[in-house]
Amino acid sequence: SRTGSFIEVDVWGEKRVGDARFTVYVSCKNWDRDVDRSVVDEEYGRTNNLREIPHLRILVARRLTDPARETAIADGFIVIELGEKASAETAEDIYRLVYLKLRELFIGIAPPDLQKLALEVKDIAENLRKIAESLERISK
């Protein structure tokens, strides 16, 4: 923290972009109950008390109450609601959901030319997957 005390952080990511450093803070609430506004207020206070305030704040939870969701968004958090509690059995589905949400976010803020290129690459990857499946069927 800014005062030198320890603050628990679930995920802290950094990406160097030229001379700059882009930082991401993620809080994961894998609870049976919905996340309420008091938790969002606590997370907001925690991120503002870090030595370095992150550029991006993400809150991942099974579900948030409506007031909690509204407050989190107003406080600048990206909210990812999973719809279910993560477990070993649901880990792959949860991973895919979080990946797609973050991919949508980062592609959405990319310049239009990069967005177009990303769609073209996605189409090429899908075509390559189909070709690989066809080759596999033929070779059997």
C-alpha positions as a printed Julia matrix, in Angstrom:
140×3 Matrix{Float64}:
   0.0     0.0     0.0
   1.0     3.63   -0.09
   1.73    3.38    3.64
   3.91    0.28    3.23
   1.45   -2.25    4.63
   0.59   -5.49    2.84
  -2.46   -5.62    0.52
  -3.62   -8.94   -0.9
  -4.1    -8.88   -4.66
  -5.57  -11.82   -6.6
  -3.97  -10.91   -9.95
  -1.58   -8.14  -10.89
  -0.55   -8.02  -14.54
   1.87   -5.78  -16.35
   2.6    -5.25  -20.01
   5.38   -3.06  -21.31
   4.29   -0.94  -24.24
   7.32    0.96  -25.47
   8.45    3.15  -22.59
   5.11    2.82  -20.8
   3.85    0.08  -18.5
   0.18   -0.96  -18.6
  -1.07   -2.48  -15.32
  -4.11   -4.63  -14.58
  -5.65   -5.47  -11.2
  -8.07   -8.39  -10.92
 -10.15   -9.38   -7.92
 -11.84  -12.78   -8.01
 -14.85  -13.46   -5.79
 -15.62  -17.16   -6.2
 -18.42  -17.13   -3.65
 -21.73  -18.92   -3.22
 -23.42  -15.57   -2.51
 -23.78  -12.51   -4.72
 -21.21   -9.75   -4.35
 -22.82   -6.71   -2.75
 -21.97   -3.04   -2.9
 -19.87   -3.08    0.29
 -17.44   -5.48   -1.41
 -17.17   -3.19   -4.43
 -16.52   -0.21   -2.15
 -13.79   -2.22   -0.39
 -12.17   -3.16   -3.73
 -12.27    0.44   -4.9
 -10.6     1.58   -1.69
  -8.02   -1.19   -1.99
  -7.04   -0.22   -5.55
  -6.77    3.44   -4.6
  -4.52    2.54   -1.67
  -2.03    0.57   -3.78
   1.37    2.15   -4.38
   0.47    2.21   -8.03
  -3.12    2.67   -9.17
  -3.79    0.16  -11.99
  -4.83    1.28  -15.44
  -7.47   -1.43  -15.58
  -9.52   -2.88  -12.71
 -11.42   -6.11  -13.22
 -13.88   -7.75  -10.84
 -14.73  -11.4   -11.54
 -17.61  -13.0    -9.63
 -20.4   -15.52   -9.97
 -22.89  -12.67   -9.76
 -23.17   -9.11   -8.42
 -26.25   -7.45   -6.97
 -27.63   -4.67   -9.17
 -26.33   -1.88   -6.87
 -22.91   -3.57   -6.71
 -22.73   -3.86  -10.51
 -23.75   -0.23  -11.02
 -21.2     0.97   -8.45
 -18.41   -1.19   -9.87
 -18.97    0.15  -13.36
 -19.2     3.74  -12.06
 -15.92    3.16  -10.16
 -14.19    2.07  -13.37
 -14.18   -1.7   -12.94
 -14.7    -4.09  -15.8
 -17.23   -6.57  -14.41
 -17.18  -10.21  -15.5
 -20.08  -12.23  -14.12
 -19.65  -15.97  -14.51
 -23.19  -17.09  -13.73
 -21.82  -19.98  -11.66
 -19.18  -20.62   -9.05
 -15.9   -21.77  -10.55
 -14.82  -25.33   -9.76
 -12.51  -27.96  -11.2
 -15.41  -29.22  -13.31
 -16.26  -25.75  -14.7
 -12.69  -24.4   -14.97
 -12.43  -24.75  -18.74
 -15.79  -23.05  -19.35
 -14.91  -20.27  -16.9
 -11.53  -19.77  -18.58
 -13.21  -19.52  -21.98
 -15.78  -17.0   -20.7
 -13.15  -14.75  -19.08
 -10.9   -15.04  -22.14
 -13.71  -14.05  -24.51
 -14.77  -11.1   -22.33
 -11.21   -9.77  -22.16
 -10.63  -10.4   -25.84
 -13.8    -8.48  -26.66
 -12.62   -5.6   -24.46
  -9.13   -5.36  -25.92
 -10.19   -5.81  -29.53
 -12.96   -3.26  -28.96
 -10.5    -0.55  -27.92
  -8.03   -1.38  -30.69
  -7.79    0.88  -33.75
 -10.26   -0.04  -36.53
  -7.53   -1.41  -38.81
  -6.35   -3.74  -36.06
  -9.94   -4.82  -35.34
 -10.39   -5.67  -39.03
  -7.14   -7.61  -39.07
  -8.16   -9.53  -35.93
 -11.41  -10.6   -37.63
  -9.51  -11.7   -40.73
  -7.09  -13.75  -38.61
 -10.04  -15.32  -36.78
 -11.58  -16.35  -40.12
  -8.26  -17.77  -41.32
  -7.87  -19.74  -38.09
 -11.38  -21.18  -38.47
 -10.64  -22.18  -42.08
  -7.36  -23.82  -41.01
  -9.22  -25.75  -38.31
 -11.7   -27.03  -40.92
  -8.87  -28.01  -43.26
  -7.13  -29.89  -40.42
 -10.35  -31.77  -39.63
 -10.77  -32.67  -43.3
  -7.17  -33.88  -43.54
  -7.67  -35.97  -40.42
 -10.82  -37.6   -41.86
  -9.1   -38.29  -45.17
  -6.06  -39.85  -43.52
  -8.1   -42.42  -41.56
